Amino acid sequence: MEGKEGWVYVLTNEAMPGLVKVGYTMKDPAIRAQDLYKDPKIGALAGVPMPFVVAYKALVVNPYQVEQAVHKLLEKKRLNEEREFFHVNRLRRFGISVTAPRLSLRNRKRTLTRGFSNRKN
C-alpha cells in the first residue's frame, strides 16, 4: 500500500458520546461508516445501535501510516488497545489536519507535529 492514496477519517456515533473512531480506508469513508453499521455482505445490522457519522475525512498518501501517527498522538485517550476508539469530550477542541508529509493534532494549548518538531502555539 506504500505510496497509494486512501482516506483517514474520524467517525462519531450518537450512541457513543465522547468517543470517536479514527481509522483509514481505501474507499469513501461514508461507505466505511455504513459498513460498520450494516454488514455489506448479508445486509444485517452490526452490533451498534446507531449509524456512524463521518465527522472528518482527508485523502492522503499512505493512509495506514497517517492513521497510525494519529493513533500515536491520541494514545492517552484510547479506550481499548484492540480498538480504534478514543475519548474526545468535545470534538471541536481537536482539529486533525493532514498535509503531506505533515500531520498535526491541534488543541488550544499546543500543536504536536509528526515529521517536524513539536512546537508551542
C-alpha positions as CSV (number, residue, x, y, z in Angstrom):
1,M,0.0,0.0,0.0
2,E,3.1,2.2,0.1
3,G,2.6,5.3,-2.0
4,K,-1.2,4.8,-2.6
5,E,-3.9,7.2,-1.8
6,G,-6.6,6.4,0.7
7,W,-8.7,8.1,3.4
8,V,-8.1,8.9,7.1
9,Y,-11.4,9.5,8.8
10,V,-13.0,10.4,12.2
11,L,-16.4,8.9,12.9
12,T,-18.8,9.7,15.6
13,N,-21.8,7.9,16.9
14,E,-24.8,9.3,18.7
15,A,-24.9,6.2,20.9
16,M,-21.2,6.7,22.0
17,P,-21.0,10.3,23.2
18,G,-17.4,11.4,23.9
19,L,-15.9,8.7,21.7
20,V,-14.6,9.0,18.1
21,K,-13.3,6.3,15.8
22,V,-10.1,7.1,13.9
23,G,-9.4,4.8,11.0
24,Y,-8.3,4.6,7.4
25,T,-10.0,3.1,4.3
26,M,-9.2,2.9,0.6
27,K,-12.9,3.6,-0.2
28,D,-15.1,6.5,0.7
29,P,-15.4,7.0,4.5
30,A,-19.2,7.2,4.2
31,I,-19.2,3.7,2.8
32,R,-16.9,2.6,5.7
33,A,-19.3,4.2,8.2
34,Q,-22.2,2.3,6.6
35,D,-20.3,-1.0,6.7
36,L,-19.7,-0.5,10.5
37,Y,-23.5,-0.2,11.0
38,K,-24.7,-2.7,8.4
39,D,-22.8,-5.8,7.2
40,P,-22.4,-5.3,3.5
41,K,-22.3,-9.0,2.7
42,I,-25.5,-10.0,4.3
43,G,-27.3,-6.7,4.9
44,A,-27.7,-7.4,8.6
45,L,-27.2,-4.7,11.2
46,A,-23.9,-4.8,13.1
47,G,-23.6,-4.6,16.9
48,V,-24.1,-0.9,17.2
49,P,-27.4,0.8,17.9
50,M,-27.0,3.9,15.7
51,P,-25.2,4.6,12.5
52,F,-21.8,6.2,12.4
53,V,-21.4,9.8,11.0
54,V,-18.2,11.0,9.2
55,A,-17.0,14.0,11.2
56,Y,-13.7,14.4,9.3
57,K,-12.0,12.8,6.3
58,A,-8.8,13.5,4.4
59,L,-7.5,11.9,1.2
60,V,-3.8,11.2,1.9
61,V,-0.9,9.2,0.6
62,N,0.0,6.2,2.8
63,P,-3.3,6.3,4.8
64,Y,-2.3,3.4,7.1
65,Q,0.9,5.3,8.2
66,V,-1.1,8.5,8.7
67,E,-3.7,6.7,10.7
68,Q,-1.1,5.1,12.9
69,A,0.5,8.5,13.5
70,V,-2.9,9.9,14.6
71,H,-3.4,6.9,16.9
72,K,0.1,7.6,18.4
73,L,-0.9,11.3,19.0
74,L,-4.1,10.2,20.7
75,E,-2.7,7.2,22.6
76,K,-3.5,8.5,26.1
77,K,-7.1,8.9,25.0
78,R,-7.5,5.4,23.6
79,L,-10.4,3.4,25.1
80,N,-9.1,-0.1,24.3
81,E,-5.8,-1.0,22.8
82,E,-7.5,-3.5,20.5
83,R,-9.9,-0.9,19.1
84,E,-9.7,2.5,17.2
85,F,-11.9,4.4,19.6
86,F,-10.7,7.4,21.5
87,H,-12.1,9.6,24.3
88,V,-12.6,13.1,23.0
89,N,-15.1,15.0,25.1
90,R,-15.5,17.8,22.6
91,L,-14.6,17.1,19.0
92,R,-14.4,20.8,18.4
93,R,-11.4,21.1,20.7
94,F,-9.4,19.0,18.3
95,G,-8.6,19.7,14.6
96,I,-6.8,17.0,12.8
97,S,-5.1,18.3,9.8
98,V,-3.1,16.3,7.3
99,T,-0.8,17.9,4.8
100,A,1.9,15.6,3.4
101,P,4.3,15.0,5.0
102,R,3.0,16.9,8.0
103,L,0.3,15.7,10.4
104,S,-0.8,17.7,13.3
105,L,-3.3,17.4,16.1
106,R,-4.2,20.8,17.5
107,N,-5.8,21.8,20.7
108,R,-5.9,25.1,22.5
109,K,-2.6,24.7,24.3
110,R,-0.2,23.2,21.8
111,T,0.4,21.6,18.4
112,L,2.0,18.2,18.0
113,T,3.5,17.7,14.6
114,R,4.8,14.4,13.2
115,G,7.6,14.7,10.7
116,F,8.7,18.1,12.1
117,S,9.5,19.2,15.6
118,N,7.0,19.7,18.4
119,R,6.3,23.3,19.0
120,K,4.1,25.5,21.2
121,N,1.4,27.8,19.7
